[in-house]
Amino acid sequence: MEITPARTDKRRLFRRLTTCVVVCAFLAFVNWQTSPHYWWVLWVIAGWGLNIALSLAWYLFDCDDECNYRNR
């Protein structure tokens, strides 16, 4: 099985999503144990969720092929 750039991007996206879910779940547990009256973990989830959403948009719309910003 050949590893293509699209396959690598898909792996990278799922790895980032998995990392986000695991870390946010851990932080939610810490937040629940330390200060359940204020859910500061929602700020982390919102910020990281925005990052994942933008990464998903770049992956789905294949923006790296049309406008390669990384090599500028």
Secondary structure as UniProt FT lines:
FT   HELIX           5..34
FT   TURN            36..37
FT   HELIX           41..60
FT   TURN            61..62
FT   HELIX           63..66
FT   HELIX           69..71
//
